[in-house]
Amino acid sequence: MRELSEKLAGISATGSEEELAEARGLIAKLRNMNLRWNVPELSNFIKARQRELFFRT
């Protein structure tokens, strides 16, 4: 989970479409993993990264 989180943290909101697609995949993997482990910090991190990457105004 740590490795995937670090990879996700390294993706910029101004990244290419390929990078943003990778971010979506990483978010999905991390979310599925967290269904089992239920780590609140990971959940918060995922939500924050989604806002930063995909909900730009």
Rosetta blueprint (number, residue, H / E / L):
1 M L
2 R H
3 E H
4 L H
5 S H
6 E H
7 K H
8 L H
9 A H
10 G L
11 I L
12 S L
13 A L
14 T L
15 G L
16 S L
17 E H
18 E H
19 E H
20 L H
21 A H
22 E H
23 A H
24 R H
25 G H
26 L H
27 I H
28 A H
29 K H
30 L H
31 R H
32 N H
33 M H
34 N H
35 L H
36 R H
37 W H
38 N L
39 V L
40 P H
41 E H
42 L H
43 S H
44 N H
45 F H
46 I H
47 K H
48 A H
49 R H
50 Q H
51 R H
52 E H
53 L H
54 F H
55 F L
56 R L
57 T L
